[in-house]
Amino acid sequence: MPSLQDVRRRIRSVDNTGKVTNAMSLVAASKMRRAQNAVLEGRPYSEKIQEIISHLAAQRSDEEGDLPALLHVREVSKVGLLVITPDRGLAGGLHSSINRVVTPFILSQESPVETIVVGRKGRDFLVRAGQDIKAVFTDLSDRPSLIDTTPISRLIIDGYSNREVDEVHIAYTQFVSTMSQQPVVRKLLPVEPAHLTGPSQAGYIYEPDASSVLDSILPQFVEMQVYHAILEAIASEQSARMVAMRSATDNANELSQDLTLVMNKIRQDSITNELLDLIGGVIALEG
């Protein structure tokens, strides 16, 4: 049985850990609220621009030469993959969940995969897996602006336009709720045409021309999709961290209570033994 001093030392250690995890939970909760608001406010715009681009792609010109580079569908010789993960741990199984969907995706590709990584956790995982990493972005702010994510978007746009890759996919954790984050891998380029029926098949008249309009819109579309995916990943990270730290705090409090009971039992046993020694000494003297 451990000594009373050892138990007291462990109780202090557990209490200090609980204070740290509680503080981290409170910080994550404040960041989570801002990140959730940013995601929920930006999601309608992201979904709408994706719908518009897919409709335009479905009604594109019959002349392939008039199409912008980001709409060209070609034979796949190399696949591009943008992986968005946290920089730090202490977020439960968040980074493990995104790694679990990235691994089968890479293994299922018949062509080589070139990756762009956002976050240290994804970088470390892909380096250990021996994957081809083109670029790494770390230390993004918890409240990034579109300008902060533009270099990532430009790498994707230039790589696809210059035929360095023939498809681009994006992997990130989609924010569902505070308790739920869903890892997803979805195609970003080329844009998937929508399946139009009925009145939605009406054509568009472009001014000055279709090529100029789409050349202007498509880069903004890619920038917005990348930016919103990063916002989704940040909201998921802060939510997962808050839940994980709150659970760690509860576990620390519970362990502290259990150790306090052990300490009290050791003290009681010590007092009982001392009383027995005193009684035994008195009996010996009287005898």
KAHU-V970975 format. One record per backbone hydrogen bond with DSSP energy under -1.0 kcal/mol. CO is the residue of the C=O (numbers start at 1). NH is the residue of the N-H. If there is no record, write none. Layout:
CO:NH
CO:NH
This chain:
3:7
4:8
5:9
6:10
7:11
8:12
9:13
10:14
11:15
12:16
13:17
14:18
15:19
16:20
17:21
18:22
19:23
20:24
21:25
22:26
23:27
24:28
25:29
26:30
27:31
28:32
29:33
30:34
31:35
32:36
33:37
34:38
35:39
36:40
37:41
38:42
39:43
42:46
43:47
44:48
45:49
46:50
47:51
48:52
49:53
50:54
51:55
52:56
53:57
54:58
54:194
55:59
63:66
64:67
68:71
69:72
78:166
79:114
80:169
81:116
82:171
83:118
86:121
91:94
93:97
94:98
95:99
96:100
98:102
99:103
101:105
102:106
103:107
104:108
112:79
114:81
115:134
116:83
117:137
118:85
119:123
120:124
121:125
122:126
123:127
124:128
125:129
126:131
127:130
132:115
135:117
137:119
149:153
150:154
151:155
152:156
153:157
154:158
155:159
156:160
157:161
158:162
159:164
159:165
160:163
167:80
168:188
168:189
169:82
170:186
171:84
172:184
174:182
180:176
180:177
182:174
184:172
186:170
189:168
197:200
198:201
199:202
209:213
210:214
211:215
212:216
213:217
214:218
217:221
218:222
219:223
220:224
221:225
222:226
223:227
224:228
225:229
226:230
227:231
228:232
229:233
230:234
231:235
232:236
233:237
234:238
235:239
236:240
237:241
238:242
239:243
240:244
241:245
242:246
243:247
244:248
245:249
246:250
247:251
248:252
249:253
250:254
251:255
252:256
253:257
254:258
255:259
256:260
257:261
258:262
259:263
260:264
261:265
262:266
263:267
264:268
265:269
266:270
267:271
268:272
269:273
270:274
271:275
272:276
273:277
274:278
275:279
276:280
277:281
278:282
279:283
280:284
281:285
282:286
283:287
